[in-house]
């Protein structure tokens, strides 16, 4: 799901800070940001120009931090039903608001819904340093 145009979410390049740990709560609202397609390792279905921006999100779950492209493994659509609202009501799973695909927060693996067998969200590498979270290695 590439628009080619930046959104109102912050744009983060590899090596740049995404957010601070204090911006996230376990099972809470995701921190949304955009990444440059050219900063990503190629993935199946990645028909985007290297200069395109792709939506992504950062979450905290059980005192761990995870970043994924904001792109359902079933259909390349953003997961949130309202900006940053990706967790289910019990704050245990990530849910696509469009077709209700359910994902494990720790692995991005689809465990229920219309995704193909073995489907996962596309994980983004992160580094934590001094209570800040960075995209990629430093």
C-alpha positions in Angstrom: 0.0 0.0 0.0 2.2 2.8 -1.2 0.9 6.2 -1.8 4.2 7.7 -2.8 3.2 10.8 -0.8 4.1 11.5 2.8 1.3 11.3 5.3 0.9 13.5 8.4 2.7 10.8 10.4 6.4 11.5 11.1 8.9 10.3 8.4 11.7 8.2 9.8 14.8 7.0 7.9 17.1 4.2 8.9 19.2 5.2 11.9 16.7 7.9 13.0 14.7 7.9 16.2 11.1 6.6 15.9 9.8 7.5 19.3 10.7 7.3 23.0 9.8 4.3 25.2 7.6 6.7 27.2 5.4 7.3 24.1 4.1 3.7 24.3 2.0 1.7 26.7 1.6 -2.1 26.7 -1.4 -2.9 24.5 -2.0 0.8 24.0 -2.2 3.0 21.0 0.5 2.4 18.3 2.9 5.1 17.4 2.5 5.6 13.6 5.3 6.7 11.3 6.3 6.5 7.7 9.4 4.8 6.2 11.0 5.1 2.8 10.6 2.0 0.7 14.3 2.2 -0.3 15.2 1.7 3.4 13.5 -1.7 3.5 14.7 -5.1 2.6 12.5 -6.3 -0.4 9.5 -8.4 0.6 6.9 -10.3 -1.4 4.4 -8.0 -3.1 6.7 -5.0 -2.7 5.8 -3.2 -5.9 6.8 0.3 -4.8 9.3 2.8 -6.0 12.4 3.2 -3.7 11.2 6.8 -3.0 7.7 5.9 -1.9 6.7 6.3 1.7 5.1 3.3 3.5 3.0 3.5 6.7 4.4 1.7 9.8 3.7 1.5 13.5 5.6 0.9 16.7 4.0 -0.9 19.7 4.8 -2.1 23.2 3.6 -5.5 24.4 4.6 -7.2 27.6 7.6 -4.9 28.1 8.9 -5.6 24.6 8.9 -3.3 21.5 7.9 -4.2 18.0 7.7 -2.3 14.7 5.8 -3.4 11.6 4.7 -2.0 8.3 1.0 -0.9 8.7 0.0 -3.3 6.1 -2.4 -6.3 6.5 -1.0 -9.7 5.3 -4.4 -10.4 3.7 -4.8 -7.3 1.7 -2.3 -4.4 1.7 -4.4 -2.0 3.8 -3.6 -0.3 7.0 -4.7 -2.2 10.1 -5.9 0.6 12.4 -9.6 1.4 12.7 -8.7 4.8 14.1 -5.1 6.1 13.9 -3.0 4.0 16.2 -5.8 1.8 17.4 -4.6 -1.7 16.3 -5.0 -3.8 19.5 -8.2 -5.7 20.2 -10.3 -4.8 23.2 -8.4 -7.1 25.5 -5.1 -5.6 24.4 -3.7 -9.0 23.5 -3.7 -9.1 19.7 -3.4 -6.8 16.7 -6.5 -6.8 14.5 -7.0 -5.5 11.0 -10.1 -3.3 11.1 -11.1 -4.2 7.5 -11.3 -8.0 7.4 -10.6 -8.8 11.1 -7.3 -10.7 10.6 -5.8 -11.3 14.0 -2.0 -11.1 14.6 0.3 -12.0 17.5 2.0 -8.8 18.7 5.4 -10.5 19.3 5.7 -12.2 15.9 3.3 -10.5 13.6 2.0 -14.0 12.7 -1.6 -14.2 11.6 -3.5 -16.6 13.9 -7.1 -16.0 12.7 -8.9 -14.6 9.8 -8.6 -14.5 6.0 -4.8 -14.4 5.7 -3.0 -17.1 3.7 -1.4 -19.9 5.9 1.9 -18.7 7.4 1.2 -15.0 6.7 2.9 -12.4 8.9 3.1 -8.7 9.2 6.3 -7.2 7.8 8.6 -6.6 10.7 11.0 -3.6 10.9 14.3 -3.7 12.6 14.7 -1.5 15.7 17.4 -0.6 18.2 16.7 0.8 21.7 19.2 3.2 23.1 18.8 5.5 26.2 15.0 5.0 26.3 14.6 5.9 22.6 13.7 3.6 19.8 15.5 3.8 16.4 14.7 2.4 13.0 17.4 -0.1 12.1 20.8 -0.5 13.6 22.8 2.4 14.9 
